[in-house]
Amino acid sequence: MGAGLELCEKALAEFLESKRRIFPRFYFASTNMLLDILSNGNRPWVVATHINALFQGIKELELSGDPKTTVQKLLSNEGEEVALGAPLKLTGKVEHYLGGLIGAIRDDLLAKMKQAVADYAKRERREWLFDHVAQLSIVGTQLFWTRETEAAFDCMQRGEPNALQEYSTKQVALLGDLIKLVQGELEVLQRRKVMNLITMETHSRDINLGMIAAGFDSKECFTSNPNPSPSPNPYPHPYPYPNSAVQGVLHLGGPAQDAHDEAWR
């Protein structure tokens, strides 16, 4: 009997491992939770109760239909809503439709990122940031810091030695606008978004001030070399530029990073 039980346990472990290989986020779920997910795979509204264990930044899915099998919105842990541009019907095997959910999130964030980038140039940032979800506001802000810093270096190469200093002055003014916003009346989510942007912008400002102090005059200083010329890097690690600066703040991780990289291209 003991040998039979051991054989069953081994078969179950192999079965669960095969599902985890198909959808690696199942590794985040306990064995009991994964069994519940798999046994209710044809009932997405039940699977959705475990969504926060599989997607750390998503608290719940808003489902529609009868039965509720179509994803309309994502709700973050902070209470921010992201409506999918194209609602996604969850059908088939659970490991496959959850993989499809990741693809749908990636595509939707990419589309929204492109809209946010196009919208950025049309108005003041202090207005722009409230019309786009938090992570895309942060990614967009980092994207334009990267672009404008590179543009300043290009100007320096064309004979404008003060270009980076002039952009740094603009950075300080933009940071001041954010500080004024948090001194006024804001909703809880708005205040959290602005505070995150202040943290990121302060970091970006300090990086540019460090490069000015170090005498850098070319964007080629952004390499994997921890000691770029003309002087030793004043930071203990290579400059987090252009893409790695957003890594620590993205709630949905890969999809938002993909959106950022695609917008950058």
N, C-alpha and C positions, 0 to 999 in steps of 0.2 A: 504493500500500500504506500509506504514511504517513497519507494522508487517511482510509483505512478504519479504521486503528487509532485515529486521533483521534476518529472518529465513534463507535466502540465505547466508548472511554473516557468520552465525553460522555454516552452512553446509560446507562452503568453509574453515573456520578456522579448523573444524574437519578433513576435507580432507587433508589439508596441515600438520596438526599435525600427522596424520597417516603416511604420507610420511617421516616426520622428525624422527618419532620413528624407522622407518626401516633404514634410513640413517641419523644418528644424525648430520653429517656435514651440513645438510640442515639448521640447526639452525643458521649457520653463514651467511646465505643468507637472504636478505630482502624479504618481501612478493612478491613484484613485480618481483624480480630476480628469486625467486623460481617458480613463475607461468610461467616465460619464460623458465626456465629449464624443467619443467614438460611438457609444451606444445610442446617443441622441443625434447622430449626424444628420438624419433626415428631419430633424426638428431644430432649425437654425435659431429659433427664439430661445431654446434651452441652451444651445451652444453659446449664445451671446451672453449668457450670465457669467461665463468664464473669460470674457474678452480681455479684461484688465490683466489677467495672468499671462496672456499671450502677447498683448500689446500694452506695454507699461504706460504709455501716454494716453490711452483710450479708456475712459471709464465705462462707457456703454455705447451700444449701437441703437439708433432709432430705426425700428423696422416697421414696414407697412404691409398691407395685404391681409388676406384671410385664407390660410394661416399667414402669420407674419414671417415672410421669407425674403423681403426686399429691403436692402439697406438704403435709407434716405439720408441719414446724418450720422456724424461721429460726435461724441461728447467727450471732451477732455476731462482730466482729473480736476482741472481748475474751473470747469463749467463753460468753457468756450465751445461753441458749436461750429462744425464744418459740414456744410451740406454738399453732398456729392453732385457734381454737375449732371452725371448720368447715374440714376439709381441702379444698384446692383442686386440682381436676383441670386440668392444662394441656393444652388441646386447641385445634385450629384454627391460625390464623396466629400466628406467634411475637409479632409486634408487638401483637396483640390480647390474647393470654393473659398477656403481661407487664403490659399495662395492667390486666387483671383482677387480677393479683397485687397491684398497688398498691392497688386498691380493697379487696381482701381484707385487706391489712395495715391499711388505714385503718379498716375496720369492726371488725377484731379489737382494735386498739388503743383505739378508742372504747369498745367494750364493757368492756375491761379497765380503762380510765380511770374509767368510771362505777363499776365495782366497787371500785376503789381509793379513790375519793372517799367512797363509802358506808361503806367499812371504816375510814376515817381517824378518824371520830368515835367509834368503838367501843373504841379502846384507845390506849395510849401510842405516840407516833410511833417511838420507838426499837425497838419490836416490829413495828409496821406496815411499816416500810420494807423489811424483809427478806422480806416475802411478796409483793412486787410488783417487776416488772422495773425496772431502774435508771432508764430515761428517764421512766417513769410516776411513780416515786417523786420524781424531781426536779420534774416538771410538777405533781404533786399538792402538793408542798411549796410551790411558787411560787403555786399557786392559793389555798391556804389563807393564805399570807402576804398576798396581795392582798385576800382577803375580810376577814381580821381587821384589816388596816390600815384598810380602808374602814369597817368596823364601829366602829373606834376614833374615826374622824373623825365618824361619825354620833352617837356618844355625846358628843363634844365639842360638837356643834351642839345637843344636848339639855341642855347645862349641866354636862357633866363634863369640866372643862378638863384633867384629868390622864390621860384615857383613853389617849392615844397613848403617854405615858410609861409607863403601867402595862403596855401591850402590849409596849413595848420591853424592859421588865424580863423579861417572859415569853419574848421572843425570846432574850435572853441565856441564860436557863435552858435553853431547848431546844438552843441552840448548845453549851452545856456538856455536855448529854447526848451529843451527837454526838462531842465531843472525848473523853469518857470511853470511848466505844465503840472509837475507834481506838487507845486506850491498852491495850485488852485483846486477846484472841485473836480474830481474824477470818480468814475465808477470803479469798483474793486478790480475788475479785470483790466480796465484801462490803466489804472495805476500800476498794476503788476507789469504790464507790457512796457510802460514808460521806464519803470525802474530797471528792468532788464536791459533796455536800450541804453540807459545811462551807464550801466556797468560795462557794456560792450564798447560804447563810444569813448568812455574814459580810457579803456585799454587801447583802443585804436589811436586816440590822441597821444598817449604816452609812447606808443611804438613810433609814431611819426616824430615826436619830439626827440626820442632817442636817436633816430636816424639823422635828424638835423644836427644834433650835438656831435654825432660821430663823423659828420662830414660826408655822408653818402651822397652821390650825385647820379646814380644809375640804378635802374630797377634790377639789374643783374646781381645786386647784393642779396636778393632773395633766393638763396640756394640752400642746399642741404649742408653746406659748410658752416660749422658753428662759429668760425672766426673769419667772416668775409672781410676783404679789404675795403677801405683803406685803414681801418683800425679795428681792434678786437671787438667782437659783438658784446654790447653792454648787457645782454640778456643771457641767462644760463642755458637757453635752448635756441635753436634757429627761429627766426621770426615766423610767427604763425600766419603766413601770407602766401598765396591768396586764399586757399580753400580751407585750411584747418581751423581757422578762427571760429567757424560756426559749429564745430563738431560737438562741443559740450553743451549746447543750448537747444538742440533740436529734439522735440518731444517724440517725433515719429521716426527719428533716425534716418535710415536709408532713403525712404521716399523723398523726404525734404532735401537731403543732400543731393540726390539725383536731380531734383528740380533746380537747386542752386547751380549745379554743374552745367545743366542744359541751358539755363538762362545766361550763364557766363559765356558759353560758346556762341 
